Amino acid sequence: MLKEKLGRVVRAGWNNFRRNSYVTFGTTGVIALVLVLFLGLIAVNFLSNVVVSGLEGKVDVAVYFNTDATQDDIMTVKSDLENLNTVAEVTYTSRDDALAAFKARHAQDALIQTSLSELQDNPLEASLEVKATDPGQYASIVSFLETHKLRTTIDKINYYENEAVIGRVQNISRSVQEGGLVATMVLAIIAILVAFNTIRLTIVNQRAEIEIMRLVGGSNWYIRAPFLVEGALYGIFAAVLSLAVWYVGVGVVSPKLAVVMPGVSLIGYFGGNSPQFVLLILVVGIGLGVVSSMVAIRRFLKV
Amino acid sequence: MIELKNVSTVYDDNFMALDKVDLSIADGEFVSILGPSGAGKSTLLKLLTRELIPTTGEVVIDGVNLATLAHEDIPLLRRKIGTIFQDFKLLHSRTAFENVAFALEVVGAPQGRINEDVPKALDIVGLADKAGNFPRQLSGGESQRLALARALIHRPRIILADEPTGNLDPVNGHDVVQLLMKINELGTTVVLVTHNRDIVDTLSRRVVTMEKGKISRDQAENGKYII
């Protein structure tokens, strides 16, 4: 009984959706555009998080020791650094390790390999890589090293202004997201208005049916529900359309992006979490459609 | 039992469509309502289907004051009342069968009941052999009888007929009125709004005449068309 009722309502909604195909196409398209923009915002958020966490994982200060510095000296500096509460982690790389890493990095380069083998001594310096508890603390670590009693064993101190870069990335990301959010909201309102007008058109076209439904005692629910189904259908089709466009687009862009940002896989992110994204976009799409129907029904459908 | 107690209806433009009307219609009565345009006949019918609520006074059907009816109970009231109109109000994209079935579909009736009841209703109005025809393939009289079949499908206690013969020739008009008589004999209350003198005079039933929103004459029996 309920299944039969539901079947009739869904069929009526589907007929509303199908009958004015041009208007349907436009409405679905506008909602789909909003959903694509929404997915774009998610992508921007993901990319900025990747960049920021990459930067956060980077070394803040690198200390290179003269080649004649003893391991004891280096270890003293290391343990002094470790005692600072501004330091999160200190990694020691010996001269031999540095050489091995260098060789491995240039394994394909015959010229470098030959040059190295001709050298009598290891030209590389031992180093300490310091990770600050807070990237903003690099300056105090540098000044601590500059005044250290073993300063003479240190060849050079490199520091990286990670905090400033992180700040810049976050600023750019925030502006893009804020701008995107405003654009999405504006477009969402336009989409709701377009869907609202389409449903209003259906209501006007079906004046006769609606009048007869009221006349013969059709329940309020039965009169309204097909228009809600119609709204939901705009959302579902828009979701399917936007997801198709999005995943094809990501498939094309992702390899190109990986060239600029190695290790970042947009397709991996959206592919790996696809059930969540499909569900999210469906819910947002259906939400937009149903809200439009509800507004139209409230304004134009007297029961 | 239909009762209007001191009912006045004033529209937004301050037009007084009904002015302190008292009217009582017993179960099983056949009442014709006459009157010139603007007399308040259509407003009266709209009050009975709860499309309007009176500005003052009470409209009571079977002891229920319609103004107090909850929104979700209005459809239930309308299932007790069958309505037919001068312009038939049929769905042109549906067959005769589907037009009648529509009234059952919208109240959530199961398909089994639809298949059983619709042919019976079509049979009562003499359209059993036209079930597959579309409204454009029916004559005016047949269209009105189809509308009547739809009005009967919920087995209503009351039939409201708003100028049902207005678009029909005398023969077809007569057929429709005969059908209304037959339905009335089976116990259904019939309220007929009409301009047709011949029909009123041959009916010889109660006749209520309205003028300028008031009841100017109420002939309880053997009423005649007098304006």
Contacts between the chains, C-beta under 8 A, distances in Angstrom:
chain1	res1	chain2	res2	distance
A	1	B	108	7.3
A	1	B	110	5.7
A	4	B	108	7.8
A	4	B	110	5.9
A	4	B	111	6.4
A	5	B	108	4.6
A	8	B	105	5.8
A	208	B	89	7.0
A	208	B	91	6.4
A	209	B	91	6.3
A	211	B	89	6.7
A	212	B	89	5.8
A	212	B	91	6.6
A	212	B	102	6.8
A	212	B	103	7.7
A	213	B	102	7.9
A	213	B	106	4.8
A	214	B	75	7.8
A	214	B	78	7.1
A	215	B	49	7.6
A	215	B	78	6.7
A	215	B	83	5.5
A	215	B	89	6.9
A	216	B	78	6.9
A	216	B	79	7.4
A	216	B	102	7.4
A	216	B	103	3.8
A	216	B	106	6.2
A	216	B	107	7.4
A	216	B	150	6.7
A	216	B	151	7.9
A	216	B	153	7.6
A	216	B	154	7.1
A	217	B	75	4.3
A	217	B	76	6.8
A	217	B	77	7.5
A	217	B	78	3.7
A	217	B	79	3.6
A	217	B	103	7.9
A	217	B	106	7.6
A	217	B	107	6.0
A	217	B	154	6.6
A	218	B	75	6.2
A	218	B	106	3.1
A	218	B	107	6.3
A	219	B	72	7.6
A	219	B	75	5.0
A	219	B	106	7.3
A	219	B	107	6.5
A	219	B	108	6.9
A	220	B	71	7.1
A	220	B	72	6.3
A	220	B	74	8.0
A	220	B	75	6.6
A	222	B	106	5.0
A	222	B	107	7.4
A	222	B	108	6.6
A	223	B	106	7.2
A	303	B	74	8.0
